[in-house]
C-alpha cells in the first residue's frame, strides 16, 4: 500500500482491475493448479493435503483479508469433498460458504468485496459453461477459453454490483482483464521463486525480482 502511487487505486477501480492488487480466489486457483502439476508423482490425497496447506499459508502471508479467507474456505470445502471421493458440487459450496460468513458476521452482506467475490463465482459457475459449450462447437482458441470467457462471465455477474456501488461502467474492463490475467500467473511464479531463492542465491533472486518488476510495470 505504501508503494502504490496516489490515485492508483482510483484508476484500477475505474478500469475494473482492482482485483490485481488484492489476494483473491484467482491466486488460490493458481496455487492449487501449480501444486498439482509440480507434485504430479504423488497420490491424489497427498496432493490435496499439500494444496490445502499451501493455500492457507498463502492466506497468512497475504494478511488474512476477507476475500482470501472466503476463497480458502470455499476451496478447502471442495478439496475435502474430493479427498473423501465425493463430487465437489460448487452449487452447494457457494451457498454453504455464504451461510457460514453470514452466521459469524451478518453485516457482511453489506460488504462490497463480499458481493463482488460471490458474484464472480456465480458467473464462473453458471455463465462460463454456456460460453464453453459455444466455444467447443465454433472456436478452438486457447486464449478465449483460459482468459476471455472467464473474464466475461465474471464481468456479467459483477456488473450490477459495480454500477450500484461505484457508479461507473468501464468499457475497458473486459479487454484489460483478458490481457492482465496471463501475466498475473507469471508474476506469482517469479515472485515465489524470488522469495524462495533470497537466502540461497541472492543474484538469482535479484534476477527473478527483476522479472517481477517488469511484469508489474506492464
PyMOL commands that set and color helices and strands:
alter all, ss='L'
color gray80, all
select helices_A, chain A and resi 8-14+18-21+25-38+44-61+66-83+90-104+106-110+112-126+128-138+142-166+173-196+202-217
alter helices_A, ss='H'
color red, helices_A
deselect
rebuild
show_as cartoon
